[in-house]
Amino acid sequence: MTSTADPLANVLRTHTDYGAEKLEEADLADDPFAQFAAWLAEAAEREVYEPNAMVLGTIDPDGSPSIRTVLLRGIDDRGFSFYTDYTSRKGRALLANPAVSAVFPWYTLHRQVIVFGEAHQVEAEDSDAYFAARPRGAQVAAWSSNQSQAIASRDALEQKVRDADARFADEPEIARPERWGGFRIAPRRVEFWQGRTSRLHDRLVFIRQPDDGWKVERLQP
Ligand SMILES: Cc1cc2nc3c(=O)[nH]c(=O)nc-3n(C[C@H](O)[C@H](O)[C@H](O)COP(=O)(O)O)c2cc1C
């Protein structure tokens, strides 16, 4: 099927050199949160599109993996938080099995960060505060969409939105639906990956220790 005229041929064979930068043990912050914050700020400065987007992997109740993109909305010493519908596929998966991993794919920087850990619901007050700060349209959408469930048509979805709009018409503030809120990933490993020449990339992993300190290991690329 592949021919010289195949427009995909170049795409599939491109071999970009990732040699511009390096990551050394001496460059790392003391903990993965500070290191991540520094790299996220740099990704934003260097104009990575949606630098807080991460691809999140969970384990369905039947044991199969599933993935999707979500947006990071908080980072502190407790972990990485994002918001979603607790009754969605990922929500149900995480409530049954908190094991999770996520990758921040910053391709234009030749970097990725991979987080491994457990995700648990954030405190209700945190979800309330985050929901209250969202645009009204997004609040109505959260009420209107039972994320991941099938629906007959786009029209049926838009009807649900009109119904919710009408229901909240007289309410200046829209309360958070109980089935919607945050998860926080408490990491046990965080890998910082920096592309290097000839595929000899730098991979430095923070590994959580029993005393909650961090050990750093270098992995072969
Ligand atoms: C750039 C981007 C950002 C997204 N951010 C979120 C998010 O923060 N929360 C969310 O629930 N879904 C988000 N989505 C949609 C999810 O990828 C996914 O379609 C949805 O959460 C349903 O996933 P599930 O059926 O596996 O639970 C985002 C999608 C993209 C492409």
The ligand as an SDF file (V2000), in Angstrom:
LIG
                    3D

 31 33  0  0  0  0  0  0  0  0999 V2000
   -8.0040   18.5580   25.6680 C   0  0  0  0  0  0  0  0  0  0  0  0
   -9.0890   17.7980   26.3860 C   0  0  0  0  0  0  0  0  0  0  0  0
   -9.3760   18.0930   27.6880 C   0  0  0  0  0  0  0  0  0  0  0  0
  -10.3690   17.3910   28.3810 C   0  0  0  0  0  0  0  0  0  0  0  0
  -10.5680   17.6710   29.7070 N   0  0  0  0  0  0  0  0  0  0  0  0
  -11.4660   16.9300   30.4010 C   0  0  0  0  0  0  0  0  0  0  0  0
  -11.6000   17.1130   31.8080 C   0  0  0  0  0  0  0  0  0  0  0  0
  -10.8920   17.9130   32.4670 O   0  0  0  0  0  0  0  0  0  0  0  0
  -12.5430   16.3610   32.4480 N   0  0  0  0  0  0  0  0  0  0  0  0
  -13.3160   15.4540   31.7940 C   0  0  0  0  0  0  0  0  0  0  0  0
  -14.1520   14.8140   32.4380 O   0  0  0  0  0  0  0  0  0  0  0  0
  -13.1890   15.2390   30.4730 N   0  0  0  0  0  0  0  0  0  0  0  0
  -12.2710   15.9500   29.7560 C   0  0  0  0  0  0  0  0  0  0  0  0
  -12.1180   15.7320   28.4060 N   0  0  0  0  0  0  0  0  0  0  0  0
  -12.9550   14.7020   27.7690 C   0  0  0  0  0  0  0  0  0  0  0  0
  -12.3610   13.3150   28.0660 C   0  0  0  0  0  0  0  0  0  0  0  0
  -11.2240   13.0970   27.2340 O   0  0  0  0  0  0  0  0  0  0  0  0
  -13.3680   12.1690   27.8790 C   0  0  0  0  0  0  0  0  0  0  0  0
  -13.9440   12.1970   26.6020 O   0  0  0  0  0  0  0  0  0  0  0  0
  -14.4830   12.2040   28.9230 C   0  0  0  0  0  0  0  0  0  0  0  0
  -14.0050   12.5910   30.1960 O   0  0  0  0  0  0  0  0  0  0  0  0
  -15.1550   10.8570   29.0380 C   0  0  0  0  0  0  0  0  0  0  0  0
  -14.1880    9.9110   29.3820 O   0  0  0  0  0  0  0  0  0  0  0  0
  -14.5910    8.4620   29.9710 P   0  0  0  0  0  0  0  0  0  0  0  0
  -15.7710    7.9780   29.1600 O   0  0  0  0  0  0  0  0  0  0  0  0
  -13.3820    7.5970   29.7660 O   0  0  0  0  0  0  0  0  0  0  0  0
  -14.9270    8.6430   31.4210 O   0  0  0  0  0  0  0  0  0  0  0  0
  -11.1160   16.3900   27.7010 C   0  0  0  0  0  0  0  0  0  0  0  0
  -10.8110   16.0980   26.3780 C   0  0  0  0  0  0  0  0  0  0  0  0
   -9.8060   16.7750   25.7290 C   0  0  0  0  0  0  0  0  0  0  0  0
   -9.4700   16.4090   24.3140 C   0  0  0  0  0  0  0  0  0  0  0  0
  1  2  1  0
  2  3  1  0
  2 30  2  0
  3  4  2  0
  4  5  1  0
  4 28  1  0
  5  6  2  0
  6  7  1  0
  6 13  1  0
  7  8  2  0
  7  9  1  0
  9 10  1  0
 10 11  2  0
 10 12  1  0
 12 13  2  0
 13 14  1  0
 14 15  1  0
 14 28  1  0
 15 16  1  0
 16 17  1  0
 16 18  1  0
 18 19  1  0
 18 20  1  0
 20 21  1  0
 20 22  1  0
 22 23  1  0
 23 24  1  0
 24 25  2  0
 24 26  1  0
 24 27  1  0
 28 29  2  0
 29 30  1  0
 30 31  1  0
M  END
$$$$
